[in-house]
């Protein structure tokens, strides 16, 4: 079964807000000693593929 793909366009401000929020979430996980691999993958996907305009 094929996964559903969703494409979104963000303004520069929205893109920065999204990335900063995910980084804060990642930092909270690090403080709690929880793994961050999945969050790291998400951050890379957003940075590499997001259409931030």
Secondary structure, DSSP 4 states (H G I P E B T S, - for coil): -PPP----EE-HHHHHHHHHHHHHHHHHHHHTT---HHHHHHHHHHHHH-EE-
